[in-house]
Amino acid sequence: MASETDALDTSIGKPLVAADQNGQNAVEDFVDPWNVPTSSMKGVDYDKLIKKFGCSAIDDSLIERFKRVAKVEEVHPLLRRGVFFSHRDLHVILDCVEKGQKFYLYTGRGPSSDAMHLGHLIPFLFTKWLQEVFDVPLIIQITDDEKYYWKHLNLKEVKEMAVKNIKDIIAICFHPDKTFIFRNFEYMGHLHKRQFPNLRKGPRCDSELGPQTRKAHGLVVRKASNTLWLFNHSLRHLDIHSKISAYTSYVRPQLENATVIWSPYLKKDIDRIERVQKRFLKGLEGFRNLPGAVFFVGIPSNFQRQNNVPCLIPCGIDQDPYFRMTRDVAPRLKFLKPALVHSKFFPALQGANSKMSASDPNSAIFLTDTHEEIKEKINKYAYSGDRDTVKEHQEKGGDCSVDIAFQYLTYFEENDEELEKIRQIYSSGEMFSGQIKEILIKKLTRVVLDHQTKKKSITEDIVRGFMTPRQLVFDF
């Protein structure tokens, strides 16, 4: 059953009421998973958003408890500066850690462009820190199927974007033995083709699937088992990678069909599927002693079918409606509700009244940008908090709450003292936005170029290593 906070508002995209830039004239803002327009240059009113969504604020007492439980002297800058500002059940995760229990991390990316921008980077940077601090496994989902449906891209374009984005993610330096990355089309692609043979014209029910779901479930599993028997007797000479490729192309899609369509939760139904997986693993050198994986919700389980392992999801607040539905459904499937920690929107260069978007190249700093492109974009498009005249600016000081260069520094300047020094000097009127932009250009150039260097070293073998179903290193 959904908790009271989850049930407060399950709507998506309802308007919020916020004040304009001067704190006057209440206007309506609009927040949904796709667009975040607001008429205030200070951005969305997050206090009202917390009340609207029914989540909880991350306050000083929770941060202090986080430090004690994580055994760190200081939390990540994105947490202590309020970039990650709200949560659902974060205290439950901390309770588990205090009891000596483990959890796992989950996050994802919808590949809508060849390159990720700085806004996409934020949840992954925080996730990396969480993985290091708590020494836990991480699952990263690439929702390329969603972009295929909604962005009207062809399969080749979507795959190319996904692979490039995966390299961007790997370049953040997640632990390779504790991180599994998967693409929806790769792990559920055959299911899509089977159930939606004409994707542009809508779904069609497969004639092979009758109304008696239990009977059909058994039929599909038997077909998968028979196909595996054929492979085991005719493809013995193949290497491990070729066997895995054949299995994922011809056997696993049938199991995914059985799991996703009927969502089995009875042990005997799940064991039917798992037995096929176990038989396949026994035929692979080095996999003989590993437990089977259950193909549930489209990914192989790395947790030996444990449904009591808590999950923490770092994500943008605009993704909360999706996970609210997940939290509603999870208990019905005998799983724990995932905990969430939400980040604020990374503002567009033109101002915090909209978020950075991959569809508008002038609104974003991309991880493929050169020094010259970064410099031009910031100098030309970054919204300034300067006053109208030099005299007024010197009298009243700059407005850090709307100055984009300063706002970006709150994300990427790790030194709190240096950031506070810039804030005080700019607020006093002794510094202008152009000077902050110079500081930001140097900072972002280092961040982006360092990322590009790491990305160049990522080979196809490294990508395959992160995306190969395997036993992750964890101690649950």
Summary of the structure (lengths in Angstrom):
residues: 476
radius of gyration: 24.4
end to end distance: 26.4
largest distance: 84.7
contacts: 1464
relative contact order: 0.13
helix: 51%
strand: 12%
